[in-house]
Amino acid sequence: MKKMFVAVMIVSMVATYSMAAEKKPLKDIDSQALTTDTQVTPKGTGDQHTAMAWWIPIEFWESLFSRDATTSAFDKKAMLDALSGVSLLAVVQADMTAVGGFEFYSKEEIEQSMTISYSDADGQQRRLSLLQTIDPDLAVILGVFKPVLGAAMGNLGNNMHFYVLSDRSKSTPRLLDPYRNGQINIRLARRDKVLMDASIQLPLDALFVPRKCPNGKNAHISWRYCPWTGKQLEE
């Protein structure tokens, strides 16, 4: 009974901790830091294979639009309405040739063997399905993203494929909440049947006002104690 009480107290402290941290205003979120938090390279890449997955929650777009003075309020609302209730997963995968070329995987080939799951703060895991039917306005937006990525990333951007995940849940306001404890698990497969796993840890550090360790260094949102001094951090 005592052990159970201690376990309940620990879970309660962790949940309270994640909610007590101060959220950044959308305009203050560093888009590059947020991208770093949400881009992962699966284990199993190397000289013969490359892959990258990028989870894009709606906060990414909200933070960009909050600083965008060129797009009209009407267009911003239309885009955010189309992205409401979903998050995006962008994936690029390719085998490397002997001379350093890329043999990119198609969207269908990646999807055929890709699995995505979410583990909540209690360790409960559920498999996530990709939406096969999406809002027409969202389809138009996704069609615009690819040439933008191509201009920024070259062939990797041109061959990056977008998948849509539902962010709605019957039991909670959001299924994939970047402000709460959890983990998004992504598994890809190579043509030689090697499986590659990657995970994105939640909450996302870039969404919160940094706390400071006693030595002045920023403390990650997931830390309870300063790793340099061992002292407990303020909540």
The 8 nearest C-alpha neighbors of each residue, nearest first, counted from 0:
[[1, 3, 2, 4, 5, 6, 7, 8],
 [0, 2, 4, 3, 5, 6, 7, 8],
 [3, 1, 5, 4, 0, 6, 7, 8],
 [2, 4, 6, 0, 1, 5, 7, 8],
 [3, 5, 1, 7, 2, 6, 8, 0],
 [6, 4, 8, 2, 3, 7, 9, 1],
 [7, 5, 3, 9, 8, 4, 2, 10],
 [6, 8, 4, 10, 5, 9, 11, 3],
 [7, 9, 11, 5, 6, 10, 12, 4],
 [10, 8, 12, 6, 11, 7, 13, 5],
 [11, 9, 13, 7, 12, 8, 14, 6],
 [10, 12, 8, 14, 9, 13, 15, 7],
 [13, 11, 9, 15, 10, 14, 16, 8],
 [12, 14, 16, 10, 15, 11, 9, 17],
 [15, 13, 11, 17, 16, 12, 10, 18],
 [16, 14, 12, 18, 13, 17, 19, 11],
 [15, 17, 13, 19, 14, 18, 12, 234],
 [16, 18, 14, 15, 19, 20, 179, 13],
 [17, 19, 15, 16, 20, 14, 179, 178],
 [20, 18, 16, 17, 15, 234, 21, 14],
 [21, 19, 18, 17, 234, 22, 16, 207],
 [22, 20, 208, 207, 19, 23, 18, 209],
 [23, 21, 207, 208, 206, 20, 24, 178],
 [22, 24, 207, 208, 206, 27, 25, 28],
 [25, 23, 27, 26, 22, 28, 206, 62],
 [24, 26, 62, 27, 28, 23, 65, 61],
 [25, 27, 65, 62, 24, 28, 66, 63],
 [28, 26, 24, 25, 23, 29, 62, 206],
 [29, 27, 25, 26, 30, 206, 62, 23],
 [28, 30, 32, 31, 33, 27, 205, 62],
 [31, 29, 33, 32, 28, 34, 59, 63],
 [30, 32, 34, 33, 29, 35, 36, 28],
 [33, 31, 35, 29, 34, 30, 205, 36],
 [34, 32, 30, 36, 205, 35, 31, 29],
 [33, 35, 31, 37, 36, 32, 38, 30],
 [34, 36, 32, 33, 38, 37, 31, 39],
 [37, 35, 33, 34, 38, 203, 32, 204],
 [36, 38, 34, 54, 35, 53, 199, 33],
 [39, 37, 53, 35, 52, 34, 36, 54],
 [40, 38, 52, 51, 41, 53, 197, 37],
 [39, 41, 51, 50, 52, 42, 197, 38],
 [42, 40, 197, 196, 195, 43, 39, 44],
 [41, 43, 195, 196, 44, 197, 40, 194],
 [44, 42, 195, 41, 45, 194, 193, 48],
 [43, 45, 49, 48, 42, 50, 41, 46],
 [46, 44, 48, 47, 49, 43, 42, 95],
 [45, 47, 48, 95, 44, 49, 99, 94],
 [48, 46, 95, 45, 94, 96, 49, 44],
 [47, 49, 94, 44, 95, 45, 93, 46],
 [48, 50, 44, 93, 92, 45, 94, 51],
 [51, 49, 92, 91, 40, 44, 93, 41],
 [50, 52, 40, 91, 90, 39, 92, 41],
 [53, 51, 90, 39, 89, 38, 40, 54],
 [54, 52, 38, 89, 88, 37, 55, 90],
 [53, 55, 88, 37, 87, 89, 56, 38],
 [56, 54, 87, 86, 88, 53, 59, 57],
 [57, 55, 86, 58, 59, 54, 87, 177],
 [56, 58, 59, 60, 86, 61, 55, 82],
 [59, 57, 61, 56, 60, 62, 25, 55],
 [60, 58, 57, 62, 61, 56, 63, 55],
 [59, 61, 63, 62, 57, 58, 64, 79],
 [62, 60, 58, 64, 63, 59, 65, 57],
 [61, 63, 25, 65, 59, 60, 26, 64],
 [64, 62, 60, 65, 61, 66, 67, 59],
 [63, 65, 67, 61, 66, 62, 60, 75],
 [64, 66, 62, 26, 63, 67, 61, 25],
 [67, 65, 64, 63, 26, 68, 62, 25],
 [68, 66, 64, 69, 65, 70, 63, 71],
 [67, 69, 70, 66, 71, 64, 65, 72],
 [70, 68, 67, 71, 66, 64, 72, 75],
 [71, 69, 68, 67, 74, 75, 72, 64],
 [70, 72, 74, 73, 75, 69, 68, 76],
 [71, 73, 75, 74, 76, 70, 77, 64],
 [74, 72, 76, 71, 75, 77, 70, 78],
 [75, 73, 77, 71, 76, 72, 78, 70],
 [76, 74, 72, 78, 77, 73, 79, 71],
 [75, 77, 79, 73, 74, 78, 80, 72],
 [76, 78, 74, 80, 75, 79, 73, 81],
 [79, 77, 81, 75, 80, 76, 74, 82],
 [78, 80, 82, 76, 81, 77, 83, 75],
 [79, 81, 83, 77, 82, 78, 76, 75],
 [80, 82, 78, 137, 79, 83, 136, 77],
 [83, 81, 79, 80, 85, 78, 84, 137],
 [84, 82, 80, 85, 81, 79, 57, 86],
 [83, 85, 166, 167, 165, 82, 86, 173],
 [86, 84, 165, 166, 164, 83, 82, 163],
 [85, 87, 56, 164, 55, 163, 57, 166],
 [88, 86, 163, 55, 162, 54, 164, 89],
 [87, 89, 54, 162, 53, 161, 55, 163],
 [88, 90, 161, 53, 160, 52, 159, 162],
 [91, 89, 52, 160, 159, 51, 53, 88],
 [90, 92, 159, 51, 50, 158, 160, 52],
 [91, 93, 50, 104, 49, 103, 51, 90],
 [94, 92, 103, 102, 49, 104, 101, 48],
 [95, 93, 48, 102, 47, 101, 49, 103],
 [94, 96, 47, 101, 48, 100, 99, 102],
 [97, 95, 100, 99, 98, 101, 94, 47],
 [96, 98, 99, 95, 100, 47, 46, 101],
 [99, 97, 96, 100, 95, 101, 47, 46],
 [100, 98, 96, 97, 95, 101, 47, 46],
 [99, 101, 96, 95, 98, 102, 97, 94],
 [102, 100, 95, 103, 93, 94, 96, 99],
 [103, 101, 94, 93, 95, 104, 100, 96],
 [104, 102, 93, 101, 92, 94, 105, 158],
 [103, 105, 93, 92, 108, 109, 106, 102],
 [106, 104, 108, 107, 109, 103, 158, 160],
 [105, 107, 109, 108, 160, 110, 104, 161],
 [106, 108, 110, 105, 109, 111, 104, 112],
 [109, 107, 105, 111, 110, 106, 104, 112],
 [108, 110, 106, 107, 111, 112, 113, 105],
 [109, 111, 113, 107, 108, 112, 106, 114],
 [112, 110, 108, 109, 113, 107, 106, 114],
 [111, 113, 110, 188, 109, 187, 114, 108],
 [114, 112, 187, 110, 186, 109, 111, 188],
 [115, 113, 186, 185, 112, 116, 187, 126],
 [116, 114, 185, 127, 184, 126, 186, 113],
 [117, 115, 126, 127, 184, 125, 183, 124],
 [116, 118, 183, 125, 124, 182, 184, 126],
 [119, 117, 124, 182, 123, 122, 181, 183],
 [118, 120, 181, 122, 121, 123, 117, 124],
 [119, 121, 181, 180, 122, 118, 123, 179],
 [122, 120, 119, 123, 118, 10, 181, 124],
 [121, 123, 119, 118, 120, 124, 181, 182],
 [124, 122, 118, 119, 121, 125, 120, 117],
 [125, 123, 118, 117, 122, 119, 116, 126],
 [126, 124, 117, 116, 127, 118, 123, 119],
 [125, 127, 116, 115, 117, 128, 124, 114],
 [128, 126, 116, 115, 125, 129, 117, 164],
 [129, 127, 130, 126, 164, 115, 165, 114],
 [128, 130, 164, 163, 131, 162, 127, 165],
 [131, 129, 163, 132, 164, 128, 133, 165],
 [130, 132, 129, 133, 163, 162, 128, 164],
 [133, 131, 130, 134, 135, 129, 163, 138],
 [134, 132, 135, 131, 130, 137, 138, 163],
 [133, 135, 137, 136, 138, 81, 132, 139],
 [136, 134, 138, 137, 133, 139, 81, 140],
 [137, 135, 139, 138, 134, 81, 140, 78],
 [136, 138, 140, 134, 81, 139, 135, 141],
 [139, 137, 135, 141, 136, 140, 142, 134],
 [138, 140, 142, 136, 137, 141, 135, 143],
 [141, 139, 137, 143, 142, 138, 136, 144],
 [142, 140, 144, 138, 143, 139, 137, 145],
 [141, 143, 139, 140, 144, 145, 138, 146],
 [142, 144, 140, 141, 145, 146, 139, 147],
 [143, 145, 141, 147, 142, 146, 148, 140],
 [144, 146, 148, 147, 143, 157, 149, 142],
 [147, 145, 149, 148, 144, 150, 143, 157],
 [148, 146, 144, 150, 149, 145, 151, 143],
 [149, 147, 156, 151, 145, 150, 146, 152],
 [150, 148, 156, 157, 153, 146, 152, 147],
 [149, 151, 147, 148, 153, 152, 146, 156],
 [150, 152, 148, 149, 153, 147, 156, 146],
 [153, 151, 156, 149, 148, 155, 150, 154],
 [152, 154, 149, 156, 155, 150, 151, 157],
 [155, 153, 157, 156, 158, 149, 152, 159],
 [156, 154, 158, 153, 157, 152, 159, 91],
 [157, 155, 149, 148, 152, 159, 154, 158],
 [156, 158, 149, 154, 155, 159, 145, 153],
 [157, 159, 155, 156, 154, 91, 160, 103],
 [160, 158, 91, 156, 90, 157, 155, 89],
 [159, 161, 90, 89, 106, 158, 91, 162],
 [162, 160, 89, 88, 87, 90, 163, 159],
 [161, 163, 88, 87, 89, 129, 160, 164],
 [162, 164, 87, 130, 129, 86, 88, 85],
 [165, 163, 129, 86, 85, 130, 87, 166],
 [164, 166, 85, 167, 84, 86, 163, 130],
 [167, 165, 85, 84, 174, 173, 175, 86],
 [168, 166, 173, 174, 165, 84, 169, 172],
 [167, 169, 174, 171, 170, 173, 172, 166],
 [168, 170, 171, 167, 172, 173, 174, 166],
 [169, 171, 168, 172, 173, 174, 167, 166],
 [172, 170, 173, 168, 169, 174, 167, 176],
 [173, 171, 168, 174, 167, 170, 169, 176],
 [174, 172, 167, 171, 168, 166, 176, 175],
 [173, 175, 166, 168, 167, 176, 171, 172],
 [176, 174, 173, 166, 177, 117, 167, 183],
 [175, 177, 178, 173, 179, 174, 202, 201],
 [178, 176, 202, 201, 179, 203, 175, 56],
 [179, 177, 202, 176, 203, 201, 180, 206],
 [180, 178, 202, 177, 176, 201, 17, 181],
 [181, 179, 201, 120, 202, 119, 17, 178],
 [182, 180, 119, 201, 120, 118, 200, 179],
 [181, 183, 200, 118, 201, 199, 117, 184],
 [182, 184, 117, 199, 198, 116, 118, 185],
 [185, 183, 198, 116, 115, 197, 117, 182],
 [186, 184, 115, 197, 196, 198, 114, 183],
 [185, 187, 196, 114, 195, 113, 115, 197],
 [188, 186, 113, 195, 194, 112, 196, 185],
 [189, 187, 194, 193, 112, 192, 195, 190],
 [188, 190, 192, 193, 191, 194, 187, 195],
 [189, 191, 192, 188, 193, 94, 104, 108],
 [190, 192, 189, 193, 188, 194, 94, 48],
 [193, 191, 189, 190, 188, 194, 195, 112],
 [194, 192, 189, 191, 188, 195, 190, 43],
 [195, 193, 188, 187, 192, 189, 196, 186],
 [194, 196, 187, 42, 43, 41, 186, 188],
 [197, 195, 186, 41, 42, 185, 187, 194],
 [196, 198, 41, 185, 184, 39, 186, 42],
 [197, 199, 184, 183, 185, 200, 182, 196],
 [200, 198, 183, 182, 37, 201, 184, 197],
 [199, 201, 182, 181, 202, 198, 183, 203],
 [202, 200, 181, 180, 203, 182, 177, 179],
 [201, 203, 178, 177, 179, 180, 204, 200],
 [204, 202, 201, 205, 177, 206, 36, 178],
 [203, 205, 220, 206, 207, 219, 202, 36],
 [206, 204, 33, 203, 207, 32, 28, 29],
 [207, 205, 204, 23, 203, 22, 28, 208],
 [208, 206, 22, 23, 205, 21, 204, 209],
 [207, 209, 23, 21, 22, 210, 206, 20],
 [210, 208, 217, 207, 218, 211, 219, 220],
 [211, 209, 218, 217, 208, 212, 233, 219],
 [210, 212, 217, 218, 215, 216, 213, 209],
 [211, 213, 215, 214, 216, 225, 218, 217],
 [214, 212, 215, 211, 228, 216, 225, 230],
 [213, 215, 212, 216, 211, 228, 227, 217],
 [216, 214, 212, 213, 211, 217, 218, 210],
 [217, 215, 212, 211, 214, 218, 213, 210],
 [216, 218, 211, 209, 210, 212, 219, 215],
 [217, 219, 210, 211, 212, 209, 220, 216],
 [218, 220, 221, 222, 204, 217, 209, 210],
 [219, 221, 204, 222, 218, 207, 209, 202],
 [222, 220, 219, 223, 202, 204, 17, 218],
 [223, 221, 219, 224, 220, 218, 225, 232],
 [222, 224, 232, 231, 221, 225, 220, 233],
 [225, 223, 231, 232, 230, 222, 229, 226],
 [224, 226, 229, 230, 227, 228, 212, 231],
 [227, 225, 229, 228, 224, 230, 222, 212],
 [228, 226, 225, 229, 214, 212, 230, 213],
 [229, 227, 230, 225, 226, 213, 214, 212],
 [230, 228, 225, 226, 224, 227, 231, 232],
 [229, 231, 224, 228, 225, 232, 213, 226],
 [232, 230, 224, 223, 225, 229, 233, 212],
 [233, 231, 224, 223, 225, 234, 230, 212],
 [232, 234, 231, 210, 223, 211, 224, 212],
 [233, 20, 16, 19, 232, 223, 210, 17]]
